[in-house]
Amino acid sequence: MRFVLASGSPRRRELLASLGIDFTVIKSDVDETQRAGEDAFAYVRRLSVEKAEAVAARLSEPSLVLAADTTVVLDGDVLGKPLDADDARAMLRRLRGRDHVVCTALTLLKLDPPERQSLTDLTRTTVTMRDYADAEIDAYVASGDPSDKAGAYAIQHEGFHPVARIDGSYSNVVGLPLETLREMLDHIGYNDSKV
């Protein structure tokens, strides 16, 4: 059975590869606009399902599709990928010295006609940012690293080190909660038989 990662994220590719899974990448193309009145957790759950479904619609052979969506939640607001450098600076200032939640929704969609099985799970990690200086924000934004990251930061960035501590899954903050994924793969029977 083909294993498909419905994401172009290099961080997700690296994390999935660390499990020894042979997979192909097919990027999903869905509208990621948050709906009016939709809370952050419902939003990431919906997007992960829509990404999995969008990729599944292009597949004809038996496949296992993994889709994910990660967001940063601060004061109930979703901090997605920054629109530009100014937006990245604003996000990083807002996060500085505070706690926020990183939430990733994973959807596993098993397509083995006529059988179809779908699992979706949320992983939440509380992240405390350190009290970094404005000059550090400017240097980090100038590096270009924040542009494709929810909340405009990478926990693993070697130069910036924005995080003081976390409570929960480190790999979730990177973008793919491996602990949750392992449980979902076990539940769907992947680890026993490779489906």
N, C-alpha and C positions, 0 to 999 in steps of 0.2 A: 504494500500500500504506500502510495506516495505521501510524503510529509511536506506540507506547504506552509511557509511562514508568510503571512499576509502583511508584511511590513518591509519598508526599505531601510529601517534604522540599522546602522552598523553596530550599535550597542546591543540591540536585540539579536542580531546575527551572531555576534561573539558569545553572548550568554547561552543561546540555544546550542551552538556548536560545542560549548563546554560540557554539555550533557552527552556528547557522543552521538547525537542524532544527525542522520544524513537527510538534508532537506533542500528544497528549492525555494526561491523567493519569487512571489508574485505580489506586486504592490496593489493595494486596494485604492480605489478612487471614489471616495465618498465625501459628501458635504459635511464638514466638521463644525458647522455653526450650532451653537447651543440654542435650544428652543426656549421661548419665553416661559418662565416659571419652572424650568427644568433644573433640579438641583444637581450639584456637581457629580454625585455618585450615580444618579440615574443617567446623567450625560455620558460618563465614560463607559458605563455598561451598554448603553444603546450603541455608541460608536463601535465598541469591540464586536458586537453582534453584527452590525451593518457591514463592517469591514470583512468579517468572515463570510457573510452571505454574498457580498459583491465578488469575492474571489471564487467562492464555490460555484457561482453561476457560470464561471468560465471553464470549469473542469468537467471532464466527461469520464475519467477513470476513477476507480476507488481511491479516495484520498482522505487524509486527516489535515484539516486546515487549522492553523493557530493564528488568531488575531489578537491584538492588544491595543489598548489606549491608556495613556498615562496623563494625569493632570496634577497640578499643584493647587491645593485649596487653602486659601487664607481668608479668614473672617467670612466664610461662606462663598467667597468669590473664586471663580476658576481663573487661574493664571496659566494660560496656554503658552504657545510659542510666541515670542515677542514679534511685533510687527516691524520694528526697526531698532536701531541702536538706542534711540531715546526711550522707547518702550522698555527695552532691556534694562536700561539704567533705572527707570522708575520702578520696575518689578524688584530689582535687587535692593533698592533703597527701602522699599516697602517690606521686604522679607528680613532685612538686616536685624539681627539680635532677637528675632522672634521665632515662635513655633509655628509650623504649618503642617499640613497633611499631604503626603504624596499618595495618590490613589491610582492603581492600575487595575483595569478590568481585562481579564483574559477570557477569550471564547475559544473552545475547541469544538470543531464541527467534523464529525465522522461521516463520510459519504461512502457508503458501500451498498449501492442499489440492490434491493429496494429499501434497505435499512438506512436510517438517518438518525444520528444522535448528536445532541448539542448540549454543551456544558458552558456556563459562564460563572466566573467567580471574581470577587473583588478582594484586593489586598491593600491595606492601609498602613502606612508608616508615618509616625510623627517625627518630624525633622526640626532640630533647633539650629538656626543659623548663628554664626559668630558675628561679632560687632566689627565687621570689616570697614575700612576707610573708603571715602569717596574716590581717592586716587587708585585704590585697588579695583573698585568697580570700573573706573575708566579704562584701566589697563586690560581688564578681563574682557570688557565689551569690545575694545580695539582689537583683541585677538580673533574676534569673529565666532568664538565658541558658543556664545549664548543663542545664536540665531535660530537653531533648530531644536531647542530644548524647552520643555514646559517649565515655566517659572524662570527661564533665562539663565539656568545654571546646570552644571554637571557636578555631582558629588565627587566624582573621581578625577576632576581636573587637578593636575599636579602643581600648577602655579598659583591658582586662586584659593583652593581649599576652603570653600564657603561654609562648610557644615561643622558645627561644634560637636553635635552628637545626634544619634538617631535612636528611636525606640521602635524596633521592628525589622523588617527585611531590607538589607542593604541593596540586594539586586533589584528590589522593587523600585528603589529610588533611581537606579540606573535605567530601568525601563522594562524589566522582565523578571517578576518575582519567581525565582526558581523553585522555592519551597512549594508554592501554590501550584506551579506547573507540574511538578513531580506528582503531587496528589491527584491532580486532574488526569494525568496520563495513566496513573495506576487505576483510577476509577473507570476509565474508558477501555482498559485492558491493553494499553500500548506496551508497557514494560514487559509483560509476560510473553506476548506473541508478536510484538511489533505490528499489531492489528493485522 
